Amino acid sequence: MYGIELRESGAGVVVELWGEFDFFSLRDLREALGDVLALRRPTLVDLSGVTFLDLQSARELAVRSLLYARHLSFANPSAGALASLKALGLEGWLRLDPDAYSDGPPVFSEVF
């Protein structure tokens, strides 16, 4: 089970991810990121709720991070997300924003 929630934030868009991202969620992940990044607005992807990233999902995040580095950043990688990124050698590819949620973690509400 996984979830992807898009919401407006003061200066841009926040994409909140939670659960396990694998082959079965990859299409939804690609579509959500594609839709948001097409807006060319500052975008923050919150990884605090991610429990697992497979190779394809981690690679998707890493490639998007490189392609859209001017307005895409990532925040709060969970232990599971960080472990997956490190195991795949991709942890240095994501631009992490350490100050993204100074008022606490987001609340998740949408499940795919």
N, C-alpha and C positions, 0 to 999 in steps of 0.2 A: 504494500500500500504506500502511496506517495501523494503529495499535495503540492500544488503550484498556485500561489495567490499573487495577483498583481494589484497594486494600489498606488494611488497618487501620494506623493510626499511633497513637502514644501517646494523644492526646486526640481523635482524629477519624479522618477518612478522607482518603487521598491518591488522586487520580485522575491517572494518568500518561498523557500523550498523546504519540504520536510519529508521524511521517510526514506525509502530505498529507491535509488535511481539505477535502473538497469535497462536491458534491451526493450522491455515492455513499456517503459516510460519515456524512452528516448524521443519518440515522435512528438509527444506533448511538450517535452522540454525544448526541443528545437523550435516548435511553433510559437511557444510563449516567448522565448528569447528573440526570435525573429520579429514577432509583432512589436515588441517593446523597443528593440534596437532600431527598427525602421523609423521610429519617431525622432531619433537623433537627439534625445534628451538625456540628461544625466540619469544613469541607472545604477541602482545598488542591488546586488543579489545577496540575500541573507541565507547563509548556509548553516545556521545554528540548529536547525531541526533535521538535517540530513544524517541518516544513520549509515548509509552505504552509497558509494558511487562505483559503478563498474567502469571498465576501461573506456567504453564509448561515451558514457556520460561525463566522465572526468575530462576526456579529450575535448568534448563539445564545449565545456566551460573554459578550458585552457585556450582553445582556438578562438573562441569569441572574445576572450580577454585580450588576446593579441590583436585581433582585427578591429576591436572597438575600444582600444585603450584610452582614447581621449574622453570617453564619457561612460565607461563601464568599470565598476569596481565591485569587490566582493567583501563580505563582512562576516564575522563571527563563525568561522568554520568549526563545526562540532568535532569532537574527537574522532568520530567515524569518518567524516569527510576528510579531515586532515590525514588520517591513517591511509585512506585510499589514495589521496593525492601523493603522499610521500612514497607509498609502495610503487606507484606508477612513475615516480620521478617528475611529477608535474607541480609540486607545491610552489616552486618559484615562478610559475607561469601566471598565477593569478595575482592581480593587484588587490591587496587587502586593505580595507579602510578600518583602522582600529577604533575610530571615534564614531562609528555609524549609529550606534544605539546607546547613547549615554543615558537615556531614560528607561532602559530595560528592554527585554526581548519582545518581539512582536507576538501577536496572538494569531494562531492559524485557524482558518474556518472552512476552507474549500478543499474537498478531497476528490481526486480523480480515480 
